[in-house]
């Protein structure tokens, strides 16, 4: 359970989905949405903005992975844990509401694993 590996895997997930949200919105819609033909310009814009945010977060995770334990690195770890667990909750809600198809469960599984792993690291890593 190395923190560097956690940051690397979290960064790769952020970068993959961020780039996909920007450059492959049609494919993402076809894969995850129940009715991809209903993708509006507002939804496309939201996807672009979310993709940019994910890429920025992914770059931050790549940069912090080499840092020694500090309040900044601990804050980035906490932000990752909170966002992973909230993303899982949002996907579960979207699947339950019928907005997202069963492929969403793969994302739920991925972010829950990362969120729990991050929680364990957060409890173990202390700043002196």
C-alpha positions in Angstrom: 0.0 0.0 0.0 2.5 2.6 -1.1 1.2 6.1 -1.4 3.3 6.8 -4.5 1.4 4.0 -6.3 -1.9 5.3 -5.1 -1.1 8.8 -6.4 0.0 7.3 -9.7 -3.0 5.1 -10.2 -5.4 7.9 -9.2 -3.6 10.3 -11.6 -3.9 7.8 -14.5 -7.6 7.4 -13.8 -8.1 11.2 -13.7 -6.1 11.7 -16.9 -7.9 8.9 -18.8 -11.4 10.1 -17.9 -10.4 13.8 -18.3 -9.0 13.2 -21.8 -12.0 11.1 -22.7 -14.4 13.8 -21.5 -12.7 16.3 -23.8 -11.9 14.3 -26.9 -14.3 11.4 -26.9 -17.6 12.7 -25.5 -19.6 10.7 -28.0 -17.9 7.4 -27.0 -18.3 8.3 -23.3 -22.0 9.0 -23.9 -22.5 5.8 -25.8 -20.8 3.8 -23.1 -22.3 5.3 -20.0 -25.6 7.1 -20.7 -28.9 5.4 -21.1 -30.0 7.8 -23.8 -26.9 9.2 -25.4 -28.9 10.9 -28.2 -30.2 13.3 -25.6 -26.8 14.9 -25.0 -27.4 18.6 -25.1 -24.9 21.4 -25.8 -25.0 22.2 -22.0 -24.2 18.7 -21.2 -21.3 18.8 -23.6 -19.9 22.0 -22.1 -20.2 20.5 -18.6 -18.3 17.4 -19.8 -15.5 19.6 -21.3 -15.2 21.6 -18.0 -15.2 18.4 -16.0 -12.6 16.9 -18.3 -10.3 19.9 -17.8 -10.8 19.7 -14.0 -9.9 16.0 -14.1 -6.7 16.6 -16.1 -5.6 19.4 -13.7 -6.3 17.1 -10.7 -4.4 14.3 -12.5 -1.4 16.5 -13.1 -1.5 17.6 -9.4 -1.5 14.0 -8.3 1.5 13.2 -10.5 3.4 16.1 -9.0 2.6 15.3 -5.4 3.6 11.7 -5.6 7.3 12.5 -5.3 6.8 14.9 -2.4 7.7 14.0 1.2 4.8 13.9 3.7 3.6 17.4 4.3 0.3 19.1 4.9 0.0 19.8 1.2 0.4 16.1 0.3 -2.0 15.1 3.1 -4.5 17.6 1.8 -4.2 16.2 -1.8 -4.7 12.7 -0.4 -7.8 13.8 1.5 -9.2 15.6 -1.5 -8.7 12.4 -3.6 -10.5 10.3 -1.0 -13.4 12.7 -0.7 -13.8 13.1 -4.5 -13.6 9.3 -5.1 -16.2 8.5 -2.6 -18.5 11.3 -3.7 -18.1 10.3 -7.4 -19.2 6.8 -6.3 -22.3 8.2 -4.7 -23.2 10.3 -7.7 -22.8 7.3 -10.1 -24.9 5.1 -7.8 -27.6 7.8 -7.8 -27.4 8.2 -11.6 -27.7 4.4 -12.1 -30.6 4.2 -9.7 -32.4 7.2 -11.4 -32.0 5.5 -14.8 -29.7 8.2 -16.3 -26.6 5.9 -16.5 -26.5 2.3 -17.7 -24.9 -0.6 -15.9 -21.4 0.3 -17.2 -21.4 2.9 -14.4 -20.9 0.1 -11.9 -17.4 -0.3 -13.2 -16.6 3.3 -12.3 -18.2 2.8 -8.9 -16.0 -0.2 -8.2 -12.9 1.6 -9.4 -13.4 4.8 -7.3 -14.6 2.9 -4.2 -11.4 0.8 -4.3 -9.3 4.0 -4.7 -11.3 5.8 -2.0 -10.9 3.0 0.6 -7.2 2.6 -0.3 -6.9 6.4 0.2 -8.7 6.2 3.5 -6.3 3.6 4.8 -3.3 5.7 3.6 -4.8 8.8 5.2 -5.1 7.0 8.6 -1.5 5.7 8.3 0.3 8.8 7.0 0.8 11.5 9.7 2.5 14.8 9.4 5.0 15.5 12.2 
